[in-house]
Amino acid sequence: MARFPGGLDMQRLMKEAQKLQAEMKRIEEELAGKEVEGTAGGGMVKATVTCGLEVKAIEIDPEVVDPDDIEMLQDLIVAAVNAAISNARQVSEQEMSKVTGGLNMPLKW
């Protein structure tokens, strides 16, 4: 058993790292299907995405559809999708921090 200065047990450290890696992979797989929402225009446009960053749905209130102002609708859709992605990232980071103890571990995106 390899020991380093200060009594560091490299085998034990490697086992712990493997456990952490397996748990992170499990959480990433679980989060890939978890859905979150983002809204824009006071809820007039809603986007649903997974924490794996897959857009699942866009809902548009018919009141916001103005044929003379398509640009506003496009902007609202972009804002809702970006809000949903931001929420997905936040949920993913919160779940991962439960495993990593607050260490800043990169997520796959």
JOTAQUI-V997039 format. One record per helix or strand. SS is the DSSP state (h for helix, s for strand). FROM is the first residue (numbers start at 1). LEN is the number of residues. If there is no record, write none. Layout:
# JOTAQUI-V997039
{{SS FROM LEN} {SS FROM LEN}}
This chain:
# JOTAQUI-V997039
{{s 3 2} {s 8 2} {h 10 23} {s 35 6} {s 45 6} {s 55 6} {h 62 3} {h 70 31}}
